[in-house]
Amino acid sequence: MAETKPHIIVGGGIIGLSIGWRLLREGVEHVEIFESGEAGRSSAAWVAAGMLSPRAEAGFEDMDVYEDGVRSLELYPRFLEELCEDVGDRVPRLERTGTLVCAVNADQSRELDRQFDFRKRAGIPTQKLSGDEAREREPLLSTKVTSALWLEADAQINNRKLLLALREAFHVRGGILREGTTVSDVIIRDNKAKAVQFGDEEEEAATITIAAGAWSSKIGGLHAAIPVRPVRGQMLGLRMTPHSTLQQPVRTTNVYIVPKDDGRLLVGATAEEVSFDQRVIAGPIMELLHRAWELVPAIYELEIEEILASFRPATRDHRAIVGPSEYENLFYATGHWRHGILEAPLAADTLTRIILEHTEEVMIE
């Protein structure tokens, strides 16, 4: 019996791992992920805060992005339950912490009023708080906080634990990781995606999915580059102490501070149009720390554990590209901007269904 061709995924970040694992759970026998670095750890999702906060983001971006985020957050409990079936207690928990969006000056206060009015019109459950009411919910907030919005339905997750759990689950289900392997081109013949090229080698595929994040546009062999560009994000990881532990994510219009269940306190993040320049730069880090200190003065005494930079995959409208391409057997799952962790369950479900509906090998029941 001839060996079946693999379903190949280019990119081993949160999206690629989620799709690969979902395909395997749906009965696909042969799935391979090609990753130029180390799956999970080399991705933008590793350098992220793990916020699942479509309601806090609403109004900053298009409502289509908000609706996708809400749908994906609703899928998270089942997503994690199924992941738990494969890897047990190594799966992180979904933390229903809510989000506080704060104002520390007059300009931010006016913007908060505008955001509150927008949410009321859009029917997004939002509570307006005074500065004192915000500090009752989060005592570490600065006395500069004059008002806040409370988004109770938002959540967060330990994104690093999630990536490691997905990587393990992909292995448990029989997936093959091709780490340290850079795909340069998709081989197209007769308008069909036939194979991927890496170095001097090629591998034929039943289907090919481009899930390479900001690097998706670098995949050759197509009529036109995938319209995704890199936007550098720099962030800091601090170490909380027993007297400086936040209860939930807090943010203003230009900084977020997110406590994680492993004791880290994440401060982020910049958005810089610098192509693939991954250097960590002093000026933006200084600005992040100052903004975070204005919001939560207790960070002044905390140890800095890490300063990192990575690239968000941005599209023109900040909406992800998920679905079939112009070529048969070639699919896209990229351009998730800063919502890759939030939208992973939706992307995995959507693209798995599309892929399996286009192949005769397996169908979702």
C-alpha positions as CSV (number, residue, x, y, z in Angstrom):
1,M,0.0,0.0,0.0
2,A,1.4,3.4,-1.0
3,E,2.3,5.8,1.8
4,T,-0.2,8.7,2.0
5,K,1.1,12.2,1.4
6,P,1.3,14.3,4.6
7,H,-0.8,17.4,5.3
8,I,2.0,19.9,5.7
9,I,1.8,23.0,7.9
10,V,4.4,25.7,7.5
11,G,4.9,27.4,10.9
12,G,5.0,25.9,14.4
13,G,3.5,28.8,16.4
14,I,0.2,28.9,18.2
15,I,-1.8,28.7,14.9
16,G,0.2,26.0,13.2
17,L,0.3,23.8,16.3
18,S,-3.4,24.2,16.9
19,I,-4.3,23.3,13.3
20,G,-2.0,20.4,13.3
21,W,-3.3,19.0,16.5
22,R,-6.9,19.5,15.4
23,L,-6.3,17.7,12.1
24,L,-4.9,14.7,14.0
25,R,-7.8,14.7,16.4
26,E,-10.2,14.6,13.5
27,G,-8.6,11.4,12.1
28,V,-5.9,12.6,9.7
29,E,-3.0,10.1,10.0
30,H,-0.1,12.1,8.6
31,V,0.5,15.7,9.6
32,E,3.9,17.4,9.5
33,I,4.8,20.9,10.8
34,F,7.8,22.6,9.3
35,E,9.3,25.2,11.7
36,S,12.5,27.2,11.1
37,G,13.2,27.5,14.8
38,E,11.8,25.6,17.8
39,A,8.1,24.9,17.6
40,G,6.2,27.1,20.1
41,R,9.3,28.8,21.6
42,S,10.3,30.6,18.4
43,S,6.9,32.1,17.8
44,A,5.4,35.5,18.5
45,A,3.0,33.8,20.9
46,W,5.9,32.9,23.2
47,V,6.6,36.7,23.5
48,A,3.0,37.6,24.4
49,A,0.9,38.2,27.4
50,G,-1.8,35.6,26.8
51,M,-4.7,38.1,27.0
52,L,-8.1,36.8,25.8
53,S,-9.7,40.2,25.9
54,P,-11.9,40.9,22.8
55,R,-14.1,43.2,24.9
56,A,-11.2,45.4,26.1
57,E,-9.9,45.6,22.5
58,A,-13.3,46.5,21.0
59,G,-13.3,50.0,19.6
60,F,-9.6,50.0,19.1
61,E,-10.0,47.8,16.0
62,D,-12.7,46.7,13.5
63,M,-15.8,45.1,14.9
64,D,-15.2,42.0,12.7
65,V,-12.1,41.4,14.7
66,Y,-14.1,41.8,17.9
67,E,-16.7,39.3,16.8
68,D,-14.1,36.8,15.7
69,G,-12.5,37.2,19.2
70,V,-15.7,36.6,21.1
71,R,-16.5,33.5,19.0
72,S,-13.0,32.1,19.6
73,L,-13.1,32.8,23.4
74,E,-16.4,30.9,23.5
75,L,-14.6,27.9,22.0
76,Y,-11.8,27.9,24.5
77,P,-13.4,25.7,27.2
78,R,-13.9,22.8,24.8
79,F,-10.5,23.5,23.2
80,L,-8.8,23.1,26.6
81,E,-10.9,20.1,27.6
82,E,-9.8,18.2,24.5
83,L,-6.2,19.3,25.0
84,C,-6.5,17.9,28.5
85,E,-7.6,14.6,27.2
86,D,-4.3,14.3,25.3
87,V,-1.8,15.7,27.8
88,G,-3.5,15.8,31.2
89,D,-2.7,18.4,33.8
90,R,-0.1,20.2,31.7
91,V,-2.8,22.2,30.1
92,P,-3.1,25.8,31.5
93,R,-6.4,26.9,33.0
94,L,-8.6,29.5,31.4
95,E,-8.5,32.5,33.9
96,R,-11.7,34.5,33.9
97,T,-10.0,37.5,35.4
98,G,-11.7,40.3,33.4
99,T,-9.8,43.4,32.3
100,L,-9.5,46.9,33.8
101,V,-8.9,49.7,31.2
102,C,-7.7,52.7,33.1
103,A,-7.1,56.4,32.6
104,V,-4.2,58.2,34.3
105,N,-4.5,61.7,32.6
106,A,-7.2,63.9,31.1
107,D,-6.5,62.8,27.5
108,Q,-6.9,59.1,28.5
109,S,-10.1,60.0,30.5
110,R,-11.7,61.5,27.4
111,E,-10.7,58.5,25.4
112,L,-12.2,56.2,28.0
113,D,-15.5,58.1,27.9
114,R,-15.5,57.7,24.1
115,Q,-14.8,54.0,24.4
116,F,-17.5,53.5,27.0
117,D,-20.1,55.2,24.8
118,F,-19.0,53.1,21.9
119,R,-19.4,49.9,23.9
120,K,-22.9,51.0,25.1
121,R,-24.0,51.5,21.4
122,A,-22.5,48.1,20.4
123,G,-24.1,46.3,23.3
124,I,-20.8,45.2,24.9
125,P,-21.2,44.7,28.6
126,T,-19.0,47.3,30.3
127,Q,-19.0,49.0,33.7
128,K,-17.7,52.5,34.2
129,L,-15.7,52.9,37.4
130,S,-14.3,55.9,39.3
131,G,-10.7,56.0,40.3
132,D,-11.5,54.9,43.8
133,E,-13.8,52.1,42.6
134,A,-11.0,50.9,40.3
135,R,-8.6,50.8,43.2
136,E,-11.0,48.8,45.3
137,R,-10.9,46.1,42.5
138,E,-7.1,46.5,42.1
139,P,-5.4,48.1,45.2
140,L,-2.0,48.4,43.4
141,L,-3.4,51.0,40.9
142,S,-1.8,54.4,41.2
143,T,-3.7,57.4,42.7
144,K,-3.3,58.9,39.2
145,V,-6.0,56.6,38.0
146,T,-9.1,58.8,37.6
147,S,-11.5,56.4,35.9
148,A,-11.7,52.9,34.4
149,L,-13.7,50.5,32.4
150,W,-14.3,47.0,33.8
151,L,-14.8,44.2,31.2
152,E,-15.8,41.3,33.4
153,A,-16.2,38.7,30.6
154,D,-12.6,39.0,29.4
155,A,-10.0,36.3,30.3
156,Q,-6.4,35.3,30.0
157,I,-4.2,32.2,29.8
158,N,-0.6,31.3,30.4
159,N,0.4,31.3,26.7
160,R,3.7,29.6,27.3
161,K,2.1,26.6,29.0
162,L,-0.5,26.5,26.2
163,L,2.2,26.4,23.5
164,L,4.1,23.6,25.3
165,A,0.8,21.6,25.8
166,L,-0.1,21.9,22.1
167,R,3.4,20.8,21.1
168,E,3.1,17.8,23.4
169,A,-0.4,17.0,22.2
170,F,0.7,17.2,18.6
171,H,3.4,14.6,19.4
172,V,1.0,12.4,21.3
173,R,-1.4,12.3,18.4
174,G,1.4,11.2,16.1
175,G,2.3,14.5,14.4
176,I,5.8,15.0,13.0
177,L,7.7,18.2,13.8
178,R,10.4,19.3,11.3
179,E,12.2,21.8,13.5
180,G,15.1,23.9,12.3
181,T,13.8,23.5,8.8
182,T,12.9,26.6,6.7
183,V,10.4,26.2,3.9
184,S,11.4,28.6,1.1
185,D,8.9,27.8,-1.6
186,V,5.6,26.1,-2.3
187,I,5.8,24.1,-5.5
188,I,2.9,24.9,-7.8
189,R,2.0,22.8,-10.8
190,D,-1.1,23.1,-12.9
191,N,-2.4,25.6,-10.3
192,K,-2.2,23.0,-7.6
193,A,0.1,23.1,-4.5
194,K,2.1,19.9,-4.9
195,A,5.1,20.2,-2.5
196,V,7.2,22.4,-0.2
197,Q,10.9,23.1,-0.9
198,F,13.4,23.4,2.0
199,G,17.0,23.8,1.1
200,D,17.7,21.5,-1.9
201,E,14.9,19.1,-0.9
202,E,11.2,18.9,-1.7
203,E,8.4,17.0,0.0
204,E,5.1,16.3,-1.7
205,A,1.9,17.0,0.3
206,A,-1.8,16.2,0.3
207,T,-2.4,19.8,1.4
208,I,-0.2,22.7,2.5
209,T,-1.1,25.3,5.0
210,I,0.9,28.5,5.5
211,A,0.8,29.5,9.2
212,A,4.1,31.2,9.4
213,G,3.0,34.4,11.0
214,A,5.0,37.5,10.1
215,W,7.2,35.3,7.9
216,S,4.3,34.1,5.7
217,S,5.1,36.8,3.1
218,K,8.6,35.3,2.6
219,I,7.2,32.0,1.3
220,G,8.0,31.9,-2.5
221,G,6.5,30.1,-5.4
222,L,3.3,32.1,-5.4
223,H,2.0,34.6,-7.9
224,A,2.0,37.3,-5.2
225,A,3.4,37.4,-1.7
226,I,0.9,36.8,1.1
227,P,-0.1,40.3,2.3
228,V,1.3,40.0,5.9
229,R,3.9,42.3,7.3
230,P,6.0,42.2,10.5
231,V,5.3,44.7,13.3
232,R,7.9,44.5,16.1
233,G,6.6,44.3,19.7
234,Q,8.9,44.7,22.6
235,M,7.9,43.7,26.1
236,L,9.3,43.1,29.6
237,G,8.9,40.3,32.1
238,L,9.1,41.2,35.7
239,R,9.0,39.0,38.8
240,M,6.1,39.7,41.3
241,T,6.5,39.6,45.0
242,P,3.9,38.7,47.6
243,H,3.2,42.4,48.2
244,S,3.0,43.3,44.5
245,T,0.7,40.7,42.9
246,L,-1.9,42.1,40.6
247,Q,-5.4,40.5,40.6
248,Q,-6.2,40.9,36.9
249,P,-4.8,42.5,33.7
250,V,-4.8,46.3,33.8
251,R,-4.1,48.6,30.9
252,T,-4.3,52.1,29.5
253,T,-4.4,53.1,25.9
254,N,-0.6,52.7,25.6
255,V,0.5,50.0,28.0
256,Y,-0.7,46.7,29.5
257,I,0.4,44.9,32.7
258,V,-0.6,41.2,33.0
259,P,0.0,38.9,36.0
260,K,0.7,35.3,35.2
261,D,0.2,32.2,37.4
262,D,3.9,31.5,37.4
263,G,4.7,34.8,39.1
264,R,5.7,36.8,36.0
265,L,4.3,40.3,35.5
266,L,4.3,41.2,31.8
267,V,4.6,44.7,30.6
268,G,4.0,45.5,26.9
269,A,3.9,46.1,24.2
270,T,5.3,48.4,21.5
271,A,4.1,48.3,17.9
272,E,7.0,49.3,15.6
273,E,7.1,49.2,11.8
274,V,10.8,48.2,11.5
275,S,10.6,45.2,9.1
276,F,12.4,42.2,10.6
277,D,14.7,44.1,12.9
278,Q,14.5,42.1,16.2
279,R,16.8,44.3,18.3
280,V,15.6,45.3,21.7
281,I,15.8,49.1,21.8
282,A,16.3,51.2,25.0
283,G,13.9,54.1,24.2
284,P,10.7,52.1,23.7
285,I,11.5,49.9,26.7
286,M,12.0,53.1,28.8
287,E,8.6,54.4,27.7
288,L,6.9,51.1,28.5
289,L,8.3,51.1,32.0
290,H,7.4,54.7,32.6
291,R,3.8,54.2,31.5
292,A,3.5,51.0,33.6
293,W,5.0,52.8,36.6
294,E,2.3,55.6,36.2
295,L,-0.4,52.9,36.3
296,V,1.1,50.6,39.0
297,P,3.9,52.3,41.0
298,A,4.9,49.0,42.7
299,I,6.7,47.8,39.6
300,Y,9.5,50.2,40.5
301,E,10.9,47.6,43.0
302,L,10.5,44.5,40.8
303,E,13.2,42.5,39.3
304,I,13.4,42.5,35.5
305,E,13.7,38.8,34.3
306,E,13.6,39.3,30.6
307,I,13.3,41.8,27.8
308,L,12.1,40.4,24.5
309,A,11.0,41.3,21.0
310,S,9.1,39.5,18.3
311,F,7.0,40.2,15.3
312,R,3.2,40.4,15.1
313,P,1.8,39.3,11.7
314,A,-0.2,42.3,10.5
315,T,-2.6,42.7,7.6
316,R,-4.0,46.0,6.3
317,D,-7.3,45.6,8.2
318,H,-5.9,43.6,11.2
319,R,-8.1,40.7,10.3
320,A,-6.6,37.3,9.9
321,I,-6.4,35.5,6.6
322,V,-7.9,32.0,7.2
323,G,-9.1,29.8,4.4
324,P,-8.4,28.5,0.9
325,S,-5.9,30.2,-1.4
326,E,-6.2,30.8,-5.1
327,Y,-4.4,27.4,-5.6
328,E,-5.9,24.0,-5.1
329,N,-4.6,22.3,-1.9
330,L,-3.0,25.4,-0.5
331,F,-4.5,27.1,2.5
332,Y,-3.7,30.2,4.6
333,A,-3.9,30.7,8.4
334,T,-1.9,33.8,9.1
335,G,-2.1,37.6,9.8
336,H,-3.6,37.3,13.3
337,W,-2.0,40.5,14.4
338,R,-2.0,40.5,18.2
339,H,-4.8,38.1,18.5
340,G,-3.1,34.8,17.6
341,I,-3.6,33.2,21.1
342,L,-7.2,34.5,21.3
343,E,-8.2,33.3,17.9
344,A,-6.3,29.9,17.8
345,P,-9.4,27.7,18.6
346,L,-11.4,29.5,15.9
347,A,-8.6,29.3,13.3
348,A,-8.1,25.6,14.1
349,D,-11.7,24.7,13.9
350,T,-12.3,26.8,10.7
351,L,-9.4,25.7,8.7
352,T,-9.6,22.0,9.7
353,R,-13.2,21.9,8.5
354,I,-12.2,23.6,5.2
355,I,-9.2,21.3,4.6
356,L,-11.2,18.1,5.3
357,E,-14.1,19.2,3.2
358,H,-11.7,19.6,0.3
359,T,-10.1,16.1,0.6
360,E,-11.5,12.7,0.1
361,E,-9.3,11.1,2.7
362,V,-11.2,12.2,5.9
363,M,-14.4,14.0,6.6
364,I,-15.5,15.5,10.0
365,E,-18.6,13.6,11.2
